[in-house]
């Protein structure tokens, strides 16, 4: 897609955003609700044991793997009945934001970056059956830690993804951790790489496990732009 075509698409997508849309509420609403769920889940824990707490890294790693698979198989492939996720991500998000033009130009463009609020809720609801299994197995503390872990992971995903698309010269964009993680995600936004490489948006653990970290010296793809 040419630069002019991307500009036209960007303008068209933003023209469809309702006047009542609040990007701040879109960002903070799920965050506040998520923190409340985490607090409630943790408040249910009693007599926590070391082995139960040791499961938290396992839960976070599992979430990282789910993120990788969901990104590759739902966001970059049409999958019924979830085609809307593909449309929002590949033909829209990736068309507007490419590797050498990653940053939002207006605060309302947050809508093109963040998951819809119902998407965050759907992810959390998808994890509840396993929590029920833990409860039925007599491990309510594990169930509470599982719920708290997946909600915390979803919030981390959302906030990190937004950080990569904030202006590079801004206070968040200049942070060393933002710059380091953004480079990984920025390579994913190259049109010739997005279908195969760098599917982790948060922390690229599962990309390393699955061998999907793009390295210029190992790939015939064109070199990436140097601009952060």
LINTA-V209552 format. One line per field, one symbol per residue. ss: DSSP state (H for helix, E for strand, C for the rest). Layout:
ss: ???
//
This chain:
ss: CCHHHHHHHHHHHHHCCCCCCCHHHHHHHHHHHHHHHHHHHHHCCCCCCHHHHCHHHHHHHHHHHHHHHHHHHHHCCCCCCCHHHHHHHHHHHHHHCECCECCCCCHHHHHHCCCCHHHHHHHHHHHHHHHHHHHHCCCHHHHHHHHHHHHHHHHHHHHHHHHHHCCCCCCCCCCHHHHHHHHHHHHHCCCCCCCCCCCCCCCCHHHHHHCCCCCHHHCCCCCCCCCC
//
